[in-house]
Amino acid sequence: MRLSEIREASESNQGYCLKCKEWTHDCCEPDAHKYECPECNCNSVYGAEELVLCGLVNIDDDDDDDLYDDDDDDFYNDFIDPDLEDDGDKF
């Protein structure tokens, strides 16, 4: 399952049925756990975040879901203390 699919399902409150292998439940809380599937009637629907937290799905990295743009140094600048000097030491 792709990260963008999980994110989209989370934003639209969808639930994933582990038996049907489909997004089958609308209006599903992100932490839903063993909700009833409207398709197969099994208690096998989980919210998007719950799927990830419980390790129930393998997530494929999306090429377009990078945390930052390679040309954007602002990402790094937000986390680097400008008072630190680079002394060339490696960890």
DSSP file (Angstrom, degrees, kcal/mol; ACC not computed):
  #  RESIDUE AA STRUCTURE BP1 BP2  ACC     N-H-->O    O-->H-N    N-H-->O    O-->H-N    TCO  KAPPA ALPHA  PHI   PSI    X-CA   Y-CA   Z-CA
    1    1 A M              0   0    0      0, 0.0    59,-3.1     0, 0.0     2,-0.2   0.000 360.0 360.0 360.0 139.5    0.0    0.0    0.0
    2    2 A R  B  >  -a   60   0A   0     57,-0.2     4,-1.8     1,-0.1     3,-0.5  -0.553 360.0-125.3 -87.0 148.9    1.3    3.4   -0.9
    3    3 A L  H  > S+     0   0    0     57,-1.7     4,-2.6     1,-0.2     5,-0.2   0.868 111.9  56.0 -58.3 -39.2    1.8    6.2    1.7
    4    4 A S  H  > S+     0   0    0      1,-0.2     4,-2.5     2,-0.2    -1,-0.2   0.846 105.0  52.9 -64.5 -33.0   -0.3    8.5   -0.4
    5    5 A E  H  > S+     0   0    0     -3,-0.5     4,-2.4     2,-0.2    -1,-0.2   0.912 110.3  47.0 -67.8 -42.7   -3.2    6.0   -0.3
    6    6 A I  H  X S+     0   0    0     -4,-1.8     4,-2.4     2,-0.2    -2,-0.2   0.927 113.4  49.0 -62.4 -45.5   -3.0    5.8    3.5
    7    7 A R  H  X S+     0   0    0     -4,-2.6     4,-2.4     1,-0.2    -2,-0.2   0.923 112.1  47.7 -61.7 -45.7   -2.8    9.6    3.8
    8    8 A E  H  X S+     0   0    0     -4,-2.5     4,-1.6     1,-0.2    -1,-0.2   0.912 112.3  49.4 -63.2 -43.1   -5.8   10.1    1.4
    9    9 A A  H  <>S+     0   0    0     -4,-2.4     5,-2.6     1,-0.2    -1,-0.2   0.881 110.6  51.3 -63.6 -38.2   -7.9    7.5    3.3
   10   10 A S  H ><5S+     0   0    0     -4,-2.4     3,-1.2     1,-0.2    -2,-0.2   0.925 109.0  49.8 -63.9 -45.2   -7.0    9.1    6.6
   11   11 A E  H 3<5S+     0   0    0     -4,-2.4    -1,-0.2     1,-0.3    -2,-0.2   0.798 116.4  41.8 -65.6 -28.9   -8.1   12.5    5.3
   12   12 A S  T 3<5S-     0   0    0     -4,-1.6    15,-0.5    -5,-0.2    -1,-0.3   0.248 111.3-119.4-103.8  12.2  -11.4   11.1    4.1
   13   13 A N  T < 5 +     0   0    0     -3,-1.2    15,-3.2    -4,-0.2    14,-0.3   0.898  53.8 162.5  54.2  49.7  -12.0    8.9    7.2
   14   14 A Q      < -     0   0    0     -5,-2.6    34,-0.7    13,-0.2     2,-0.4  -0.693  29.2-142.2 -97.5 153.4  -12.1    5.6    5.3
   15   15 A G  E     -BC  25  47B   0     10,-2.6    10,-1.7    -2,-0.3     9,-1.4  -0.903   9.7-138.1-114.7 145.8  -11.6    2.2    6.9
   16   16 A Y  E     -BC  23  46B   0     30,-3.0    30,-2.3    -2,-0.4     2,-0.6  -0.887   9.1-143.1-107.5 128.5   -9.8   -0.7    5.3
   17   17 A C  E  >> -BC  22  45B   0      5,-2.9     4,-2.0    -2,-0.5     5,-0.8  -0.803   2.8-159.3 -91.5 120.7  -11.1   -4.3    5.5
   18   18 A L  T  45S+     0   0    0     26,-2.8    -1,-0.1    -2,-0.6    27,-0.1   0.765  93.3  47.8 -70.0 -24.4   -8.4   -6.8    6.0
   19   19 A K  T  45S+     0   0    0     25,-0.3    -1,-0.2     1,-0.1    26,-0.1   0.930 119.6  35.1 -80.7 -48.2  -10.6   -9.6    4.7
   20   20 A C  T  45S-     0   0    0      2,-0.2    -2,-0.2    24,-0.1    -1,-0.1   0.723  96.6-138.7 -76.2 -21.8  -11.9   -7.8    1.5
   21   21 A K  T  <5 +     0   0    0     -4,-2.0     2,-0.3     1,-0.3    -3,-0.2   0.875  67.0 105.1  61.2  39.4   -8.5   -6.0    1.0
   22   22 A E  E   <S-B   17   0B   0     -5,-0.8    -5,-2.9    -7,-0.0     2,-1.0  -0.961  85.3-103.4-143.2 157.4  -10.4   -2.8    0.1
   23   23 A W  E     +B   16   0B   0     -2,-0.3    -7,-0.3    -7,-0.2     3,-0.1  -0.776  57.6 152.6 -78.6 105.4  -11.3    0.5    1.6
   24   24 A T  E     +     0   0B   0     -9,-1.4     2,-0.5    -2,-1.0    -8,-0.2   0.540  38.9  74.3-117.8 -10.7  -14.9   -0.3    2.4
   25   25 A H  E     -B   15   0B   0    -10,-1.7   -10,-2.6    -3,-0.1     3,-0.3  -0.929  55.9-162.2-120.5 121.0  -16.0    1.8    5.4
   26   26 A D  S    S+     0   0    0     -2,-0.5   -12,-0.2   -12,-0.2   -13,-0.1  -0.604  75.7  29.2 -91.6 159.5  -16.8    5.5    5.2
   27   27 A C  S    S+     0   0    0    -15,-0.5     2,-0.5   -14,-0.3    -1,-0.2   0.923  83.4 157.5  58.5  48.2  -16.9    7.7    8.3
   28   28 A C        -     0   0    0    -15,-3.2    -1,-0.2    -3,-0.3    20,-0.2  -0.896  42.6-121.9-108.1 127.9  -14.3    5.6   10.1
   29   29 A E    >   -     0   0    0     -2,-0.5     3,-1.9     1,-0.1    18,-0.0  -0.319  24.2-117.2 -64.2 150.8  -12.2    7.0   12.9
   30   30 A P  T 3  S+     0   0    0      0, 0.0    20,-1.9     0, 0.0    21,-0.2   0.803 116.1  47.0 -59.8 -29.3   -8.4    6.9   12.4
   31   31 A D  T 3  S+     0   0    0     18,-0.2    -2,-0.1    19,-0.1    -3,-0.0   0.154  80.8 146.2 -99.8  19.4   -8.0    4.6   15.4
   32   32 A A    <   -     0   0    0     -3,-1.9    15,-1.7     1,-0.0     2,-0.4  -0.275  27.1-169.8 -58.6 140.7  -10.9    2.3   14.3
   33   33 A H        -     0   0    0     13,-0.2    13,-0.2     1,-0.1    -2,-0.1  -0.942  61.8 -14.7-142.6 112.3  -10.2   -1.3   15.3
   34   34 A K  S    S+     0   0    0     11,-0.5    12,-0.2    -2,-0.4     2,-0.1   0.890  79.2 170.7  62.5  44.2  -12.2   -4.3   14.2
   35   35 A Y  E     -D   45   0B   0     10,-2.6    10,-2.0     1,-0.1     9,-0.6  -0.427  43.6 -92.7 -74.1 159.9  -15.2   -2.4   12.9
   36   36 A E  E     -D   43   0B   0      7,-0.3     7,-0.2     8,-0.2    -1,-0.1  -0.610  37.3-128.6 -77.9 132.0  -17.8   -4.3   10.9
   37   37 A C     >  -     0   0    0      5,-2.7     4,-1.6    -2,-0.4   -12,-0.1  -0.651   4.3-146.3 -79.9 130.7  -17.3   -4.3    7.2
   38   38 A P  T  4 S+     0   0    0      0, 0.0    -1,-0.1     0, 0.0   -13,-0.1   0.656  97.0  46.7 -70.7 -13.9  -20.4   -3.3    5.2
   39   39 A E  T  4 S+     0   0    0      3,-0.1    -3,-0.0     1,-0.0   -14,-0.0   0.902 129.4  14.6 -92.5 -50.9  -19.3   -5.7    2.4
   40   40 A C  T  4 S-     0   0    0      2,-0.2     3,-0.1     0, 0.0    -1,-0.0   0.497  90.0-131.0-107.2  -5.9  -18.4   -8.9    4.1
   41   41 A N     <  +     0   0    0     -4,-1.6     2,-0.3     1,-0.2    -5,-0.1   0.648  62.5 132.9  63.3  18.1  -20.0   -8.3    7.6
   42   42 A C        -     0   0    0      1,-0.0    -5,-2.7    -7,-0.0     2,-1.8  -0.673  69.0-116.8 -93.1 153.6  -16.7   -9.3    9.4
   43   43 A N  E    S+ D   0  36B   0     -2,-0.3    -7,-0.3    -7,-0.2    -8,-0.1  -0.538  81.1 112.1 -86.4  71.1  -15.2   -7.3   12.1
   44   44 A S  E     +     0   0B   0     -2,-1.8   -26,-2.8    -9,-0.6     2,-0.5   0.050  35.6 117.0-135.1  25.1  -12.1   -6.6   10.1
   45   45 A V  E     -CD  17  35B   0    -10,-2.0   -10,-2.6   -28,-0.2   -11,-0.5  -0.850  36.8-178.0-103.3 133.2  -12.1   -2.9    9.3
   46   46 A Y  E     -C   16   0B   0    -30,-2.3   -30,-3.0    -2,-0.5   -13,-0.2  -0.940  28.7-110.4-126.6 148.2   -9.3   -0.6   10.6
   47   47 A G  E  >  -C   15   0B   0    -15,-1.7     4,-2.2    -2,-0.3   -32,-0.2  -0.329  37.8-106.2 -69.1 160.4   -8.8    3.1   10.4
   48   48 A A  H  > S+     0   0    0    -34,-0.7     4,-1.4     1,-0.2     5,-0.1   0.915 119.4  43.6 -58.2 -48.1   -5.9    4.3    8.2
   49   49 A E  H  > S+     0   0    0      1,-0.2     4,-2.9     2,-0.2    -1,-0.2   0.887 111.1  55.4 -66.6 -37.7   -3.6    5.2   11.1
   50   50 A E  H  > S+     0   0    0    -20,-1.9     4,-2.3     1,-0.2     6,-0.3   0.873 102.5  56.9 -63.2 -37.4   -4.5    2.1   13.1
   51   51 A L  H  <>S+     0   0    0     -4,-2.2     5,-2.5   -21,-0.2     6,-0.7   0.926 113.0  40.7 -56.5 -45.1   -3.4    0.0   10.1
   52   52 A V  H ><5S+     0   0    0     -4,-1.4     3,-1.1     3,-0.2    -2,-0.2   0.936 114.6  49.8 -71.4 -48.0    0.0    1.6   10.2
   53   53 A L  H 3<5S+     0   0    0     -4,-2.9    -2,-0.2     1,-0.3    -1,-0.2   0.843 113.5  46.4 -62.8 -34.2    0.4    1.7   14.0
   54   54 A C  T 3<5S-     0   0    0     -4,-2.3    -1,-0.3    -5,-0.2    -2,-0.2   0.514 110.1-122.1 -85.9  -4.8   -0.5   -2.0   14.3
   55   55 A G  T < 5 +     0   0    0     -3,-1.1    -3,-0.2    -4,-0.4    -4,-0.1   0.825  67.1 139.1  70.1  31.1    1.8   -3.0   11.5
   56   56 A L      < +     0   0    0     -5,-2.5     2,-0.3    -6,-0.3    -4,-0.2   0.577  62.2  41.4 -85.9 -10.1   -1.1   -4.6    9.5
   57   57 A V  S    S-     0   0    0     -6,-0.7     2,-0.5    -5,-0.1    -2,-0.0  -0.960  76.3-126.3-134.2 153.1    0.1   -3.2    6.1
   58   58 A N        -     0   0    0     -2,-0.3     2,-0.5   -56,-0.0    -6,-0.0  -0.875  29.1-143.5 -95.2 129.3    3.4   -2.8    4.3
   59   59 A I        -     0   0    0     -2,-0.5     2,-0.4    -7,-0.1   -57,-0.2  -0.838   5.6-153.3-101.4 125.7    3.9    0.7    3.2
   60   60 A D  B     -a    2   0A   0    -59,-3.1   -57,-1.7    -2,-0.5     2,-0.2  -0.800  27.2-115.0 -91.2 135.8    5.6    1.5   -0.1
   61   61 A D        -     0   0    0     -2,-0.4     2,-0.4   -59,-0.2     5,-0.1  -0.493  25.2-132.3 -71.3 136.6    7.4    4.8   -0.2
   62   62 A D    >   -     0   0    0     -2,-0.2     3,-1.0     1,-0.1    -1,-0.1  -0.746   2.3-143.1 -88.4 136.1    5.9    7.3   -2.7
   63   63 A D  T 3  S+     0   0    0     -2,-0.4     3,-0.4     1,-0.2    -1,-0.1   0.837 103.5  47.0 -64.5 -31.7    8.4    9.0   -5.0
   64   64 A D  T 3  S+     0   0    0      1,-0.2    -1,-0.2    -3,-0.0    -3,-0.0   0.354  95.2  77.2 -93.8   6.5    6.3   12.2   -4.8
   65   65 A D    <   +     0   0    0     -3,-1.0    -1,-0.2     2,-0.0    -3,-0.1  -0.045  60.5 148.1-105.8  31.8    5.9   12.1   -1.0
   66   66 A D        -     0   0    0     -3,-0.4     3,-0.1     1,-0.1    -3,-0.0  -0.321  54.2-127.8 -62.8 148.5    9.3   13.4   -0.1
   67   67 A L  S    S+     0   0    0      1,-0.1     2,-0.3     2,-0.0    -1,-0.1   0.772  88.9  10.9 -67.8 -25.2    9.5   15.4    3.1
   68   68 A Y  S    S-     0   0    0      6,-0.0     2,-0.4     7,-0.0    -1,-0.1  -0.968  81.0-102.9-149.6 161.2   11.3   18.2    1.3
   69   69 A D    >   -     0   0    0     -2,-0.3     3,-2.4     1,-0.1     6,-0.2  -0.730  31.4-128.2 -85.6 135.2   12.2   19.3   -2.2
   70   70 A D  T 3  S+     0   0    0     -2,-0.4    -1,-0.1     1,-0.3     0, 0.0   0.773 110.7  50.8 -56.3 -26.8   15.9   18.6   -3.0
   71   71 A D  T 3  S+     0   0    0      1,-0.1     2,-0.8     2,-0.0    -1,-0.3   0.461  91.4  91.4 -89.6  -0.6   16.3   22.2   -4.0
   72   72 A D    X   +     0   0    0     -3,-2.4     3,-0.7     1,-0.1     4,-0.4  -0.830  45.1 176.7-104.1 104.8   14.8   23.6   -0.8
   73   73 A D  T 3>  +     0   0    0     -2,-0.8     4,-2.3     1,-0.2     3,-0.4   0.575  66.9  86.3 -80.3  -9.5   17.4   24.2    1.9
   74   74 A D  H 3> S+     0   0    0      1,-0.2     4,-1.7     2,-0.2    -1,-0.2   0.833  80.9  62.2 -60.8 -31.8   14.7   25.6    4.3
   75   75 A F  H <4 S+     0   0    0     -3,-0.7     4,-0.4     1,-0.2    -1,-0.2   0.939 110.0  39.1 -57.8 -47.3   14.0   22.1    5.5
   76   76 A Y  H >> S+     0   0    0     -3,-0.4     3,-1.6    -4,-0.4     4,-0.9   0.894 110.3  59.1 -70.9 -40.0   17.6   21.8    6.7
   77   77 A N  H 3< S+     0   0    0     -4,-2.3     3,-0.3     1,-0.3    -1,-0.2   0.791  97.4  61.7 -62.8 -27.7   17.7   25.3    8.1
   78   78 A D  T 3< S+     0   0    0     -4,-1.7    -1,-0.3     1,-0.2    -2,-0.2   0.740 113.7  34.5 -68.5 -21.9   14.8   24.7   10.4
   79   79 A F  T <4 S+     0   0    0     -3,-1.6     2,-0.5    -4,-0.4    -1,-0.2   0.429  99.0  88.2-115.3  -1.5   16.7   22.0   12.2
   80   80 A I  S  < S-     0   0    0     -4,-0.9     3,-0.0    -3,-0.3    -4,-0.0  -0.869  71.5-132.1-106.5 130.7   20.3   23.2   12.2
   81   81 A D    >   -     0   0    0     -2,-0.5     3,-1.7     1,-0.2    -3,-0.1  -0.692  12.0-151.4 -77.4 117.2   21.7   25.5   14.9
   82   82 A P  T 3  S+     0   0    0      0, 0.0    -1,-0.2     0, 0.0    -5,-0.0   0.699  91.7  65.2 -66.0 -16.9   23.4   28.3   13.0
   83   83 A D  T 3  S+     0   0    0      2,-0.1     2,-0.3    -3,-0.0    -2,-0.0   0.627  81.6  95.5 -80.2 -12.8   25.8   28.8   16.0
   84   84 A L    <   -     0   0    0     -3,-1.7     2,-0.4     1,-0.0    -4,-0.0  -0.600  67.0-147.0 -79.5 136.8   27.3   25.4   15.5
   85   85 A E        -     0   0    0     -2,-0.3     2,-0.9     2,-0.0    -2,-0.1  -0.811  16.0-120.5-103.0 145.6   30.5   25.3   13.5
   86   86 A D        +     0   0    0     -2,-0.4    -2,-0.0     1,-0.1     0, 0.0  -0.749  31.2 175.9 -84.6 109.7   31.5   22.4   11.2
   87   87 A D        -     0   0    0     -2,-0.9    -1,-0.1     2,-0.1     3,-0.1   0.329  50.4-111.1 -98.3   9.0   34.7   21.1   12.5
   88   88 A G        +     0   0    0      1,-0.3     2,-0.1    -3,-0.0    -2,-0.1   0.382  69.7 141.9  83.0  -5.4   34.9   18.3   10.0
   89   89 A D        -     0   0    0      2,-0.0     2,-0.3     1,-0.0    -1,-0.3  -0.454  39.1-148.1 -70.8 141.6   34.4   15.6   12.6
   90   90 A K              0   0    0     -2,-0.1    -1,-0.0    -3,-0.1     0, 0.0  -0.811 360.0 360.0-107.1 151.3   32.2   12.7   11.5
   91   91 A F              0   0    0     -2,-0.3    -1,-0.1     0, 0.0    -2,-0.0   0.457 360.0 360.0 -79.1 360.0   30.0   10.7   13.9
